[in-house]
Amino acid sequence: MPTVLVTGSTSGIGRETALELARLGMHVIVHGRDAGRLRDASEEIGRDSRGPVDTALADLGSLVQVRELAADIGRRFERLDVLVNNAGVYMIRRHVTDDGLEETFAVNVLAPFLLTQLLLPLLDASAPARIINVSSSAHQAIRSVDFHNLQGERRYLGYEAYSLSKLGDILITYQQAERLDPARVTSNALHPGAVSTKLLHKGFGFGGRPVEEGARTPVYCAAAKELAGVTGRYFVDEEPRESSALSYDVELRHRFWAECERMTGAPVST
């Protein structure tokens, strides 16, 4: 039975993704940062599940807690077949975490980067395994990357910070795919669509498609048999699509990866 960890799965797309994967019979680990919401979500998912449901509590705005989450998963579970990096935030105003990091960049980029690096040994031991990074079409708004303003140090605009973080997720995905043996671990990114979630309402002021539709592509990337060995792709509506031209800049990708390693102190993958 495949084991899958879905970050940010107490609400929105993450919750629906976890629910659908549980219905498919996967062993789902529901993650959240609030104990009460985590309990409620796991109970709801458990009622419809064809497999076991577990929980993992951590605030991804803290690199310490990201490391603790990875260690907890490693202690409690013998395998991890799929990691869905779904958790994300949209901050209208710049906010700095206890680590001294801008929150959008910390949660949307550094947390999944570090968590994935720390869980790679478990994923590799469970091969064939999959890494799925939930990005957004908003990444297309970024035309260039200012490494002196990655965290809005000089200028902060909520949409720009969010869009940059989602470009970062794709850059990381493509770099992971280059570094990993696709016969063992694949790495793909996706755009779930404009989905009616708290994030969409907060950041953009309007609704979108139902969460059930938003979860289709993450579920597809996690479970579709035809995606075995497929890596380094960007999916929209369950189909591979081209991401922005900037996302294919190899030099940018390498530099962005190095910055993430530096900012997290993550181990270097081979």
N, C-alpha and C positions, 0 to 999 in steps of 0.2 A: 504494500500500500504506500503510494507516494506521500511524503510529508512536505507541506508547504507553509512558509511563513509569509503572511501578508501584513506589512506594516501599515499603520493608520487604518485599521479595519474595524473601528467601533462606529463608523458612520460613513455615509456617502459611497463613493465608488469602491473603497476598500472593503467595507462591510458587505456590499453586494457581491464583490469578487470572492470573498471568503465563503459566503453563503453558497454561491454556485459551485465552487470547488468542493465544498463539503457535500453538496448534493451529488456530485460526481463520484464520491467515495474516497476522496483524499483525506488524509490526516491533516487537519488545518490548525495552525497556531495563530490565534487572533491576537494582534498587538494593539495596545493603546497606552495613553499616558495617564488616564483617569481610571482608578480602580472600579468605581461604580459603573461607569459606562462600559468598561471592559467586561465586567460580570454580566451586564444586561445583554451585550452583543453576543457573547459566547453562549449564553443560555438560549437566545433566539436561534442562533446558527445551529446549536446542538439539537434543537427540536426537529430540524429538517435534515440533519446530517446522516449520511450513510457510513461515516467513519468517525473516529474519535476527534474531539475538539479540545484543544488546550489554549492557555492564555500566556501572554508575556507582557509585563508591565515595564515601561521605560519612557522617559521624556527624551525625544530625539534632539531636543534643543541643547542637550548636555552631552559632550563627548565622553564624559565619564560614564554616563548612563548608557550610551551606545556600546561602550566596551563591556559594561556589565551585562547588557542584553546579549551580546555575542557569547560571552562566557556562560551565561545561563542556558542559552540554547545548546551550546556544546556539552554542558553537563547533563542536561535532561533528555536529550534526544540522540539516538544512535545514527540518524541520517537526516539529511535535508535535501530534498529533490528539487525544490523550487523556492526561490526567494523573490517575492514581489515587493519591490521598493516603491510603495504607493504613497506613503505619508508625505504631506506637503502643507505649506502655509502660504498665505498672501498677506503681507504686512503693508498697510497703507502708509504708516510712518515708520521711520527707521528705529529699530529696537535692538539693543545689544544684549546678548546672552551672558550668563555668568562666566563663560569662557572668553568673553571679550570679542565675540563674533557677531556679525549682523545676522539676525534670526532667519531671514529668508534663505540666505546662503548656507547657514549652518544646518537648517532642517532639510532643505530641498536638495542640497549638493553634498555637503561634508558628511552628514549622517549616513546616507545610503552608501557613499563611497567607503567610509570607514567600516560600516557594518558588513558590507560585501567582502572587503579585504580580510576581515577577521573571520568570516564564515567560509572563506574559500576552501580551507582544508576539509571541512565537513561536506561542502558541496562536491568537491573532487572525490572524496571517499564514497559518495553516493552516486557517482557517475552511472549513466548520463544525467546531468543536472542542468537547471536553467536559472539564469538571472534575468529578471524582467524589470526594467526601469520605466516608471510612468512619467512621461514627459508631457508636452503640450505643443499645439501648433503655435502658441505664443512665442516659441523659440525663434520663429521666423522674423520677429520684429527686431532682432539684434543684427546689426550690420557690421559691427566691429567690437572687439573686446578690449576694454581699457583695464589693464592689469593693475593700474594705480587706483581703480575705482571698483574693484570686484565686490566690495562690501558697502558700496555707497559712501565711502569715506569722504569723497569730495562733493558728490551730488547724489541725492537719493530720490528716486521716483518709484512708487510701488510697482507699477506695471513693468518698468524697465528692470527692476530687481528680480521680479518673478520671471520675466522672459529670459533674462540672463541665466537664472538658475535652471530653467528648462533646457536651454541650449547646453549648459554644463552637463546635464544628465545624459544628453545624447553624445557629447564628446567623450564622456567617461565610458558609455556603452561601447562605442566604436573602439576605444583603446583597450577595454577589457577583451573584446572579441579578438583583437589582434594578438593579445598576450596569451589567451587561453586556447587549449586544444579543444576544438568543437566536438570531438568525439566524446569528451568528458564533461565540459561545462560550456554552455552557450550563453551569450549576452545579447539581449534585444531591447529596444525602446519602443514606446508607443504613445500615440495621442488618443485618449479615450473619447474625444468629442467634447463639445460644450455641454456639460452635464449639470443638472440642477442640484448643486451642492452648496454648503455653507461658504466654501471658498469662492465659488463663482458669484454668489450674491454679494459677498463682502468685497471682492476685488473688482467686479464688473457691473454690479447693480442690476443684473437681470438673471432670469432662469434659463434653463436649457432642456435638453433631452432627459428623460427619466434615468435614474441611476441604473436601472436594469439594462438599458441600452449602453450606458457608459462602461459597464462591467464586461461587455461581450468581448472586447479586444483583449483585455488582461486575461480573461478566462481562456480565450483562444490561444494566446501565447503560452500560457501555463500548461495547457492540457492537450493541444492538438498534436496527434501522432505525426502528422506530415511535417511538423516543424523540428523533428529530431535532427540534430546536426546543423540546423539553420542558425546563423549567428551574424551579428553586426548589421542588423536590419532595423528599420523604423516602420512600425505598423499603424495603419489607420483603417478603421472599419474592417478589421480582420484581413487586411491586405497589405503587402509590403509597398511602401511609398518612398519617394525621395524626400529627405529632410532638406533643410536650407543649404545653400551652397557653402556657407561659412562652416557648417558642421562637418564638412569633408576636408577641411584644412588640416593636414597632418601635423604641420608645425604647431598650429594653435592647440591641437589635441594633446600633443606631447607636453607643451608648456602648461596647459591647464591641469593635466594629470600631475605634473611635478608640483604645482602649487597646492593641489589637494593633499598630496603626500606631506608636503612641508607643514601645512596648516593642521593636519590631523596627527602627524607622527605615525602614519599608517605603515605597516610592513610593505616592502616592495614585492609585488607579485612577479612571478617568472613567466 
